[in-house]
């Protein structure tokens, strides 16, 4: 299923698009480009979340290092 939308582009961007892609193929080209950017943004977001989680795990492990050795002599 497709949804029709109205998008405004800078004139020079539209001219470049027209030079690269035929008139009956623009929708597919734009759709593919958007899908790639969205996939990349999701990957960047997930990578940032993993970095945050790893930092939190390192912080907790550092706090626990002193506790683990306490009382074991």
SVG drawing of the C-alpha trace seen along z (x, -y; Angstrom):
<svg xmlns="http://www.w3.org/2000/svg" viewBox="-2 -26 45 41">
<polyline fill="none" stroke="black" stroke-width="0.4" points="0.0,0.0 1.2,-3.5 0.4,-6.8 0.5,-9.9 2.2,-12.9 3.2,-16.4 6.9,-17.2 8.7,-20.4 12.3,-20.2 14.9,-23.0 14.9,-23.6 18.5,-22.5 17.8,-19.3 14.9,-18.6 17.0,-19.3 19.7,-16.9 17.0,-14.2 15.7,-14.7 19.2,-14.3 19.7,-11.0 16.3,-9.4 13.6,-9.1 10.2,-10.7 8.4,-7.3 11.1,-6.2 11.3,-9.1 8.9,-7.8 10.8,-4.6 14.1,-6.4 12.9,-8.8 11.3,-6.0 14.5,-4.0 16.6,-7.0 14.2,-7.7 14.4,-4.0 18.2,-4.1 18.3,-7.3 15.8,-5.9 17.7,-2.7 21.0,-4.6 19.3,-6.8 18.0,-3.8 21.4,-2.2 23.0,-5.3 20.3,-5.5 20.8,-1.9 24.6,-2.3 24.2,-5.3 21.9,-3.3 24.4,-0.4 27.2,-2.9 25.1,-4.3 24.3,-0.9 28.0,0.2 29.0,-2.9 26.4,-2.2 27.6,1.4 31.2,0.2 30.1,-2.3 28.3,0.4 31.2,2.9 33.6,0.2 31.4,-0.4 31.1,3.3 34.8,4.0 35.4,2.6 32.4,4.4 33.3,7.9 36.6,8.0 35.3,6.8 35.5,9.4 37.2,12.0 40.6,12.5"/>
</svg>
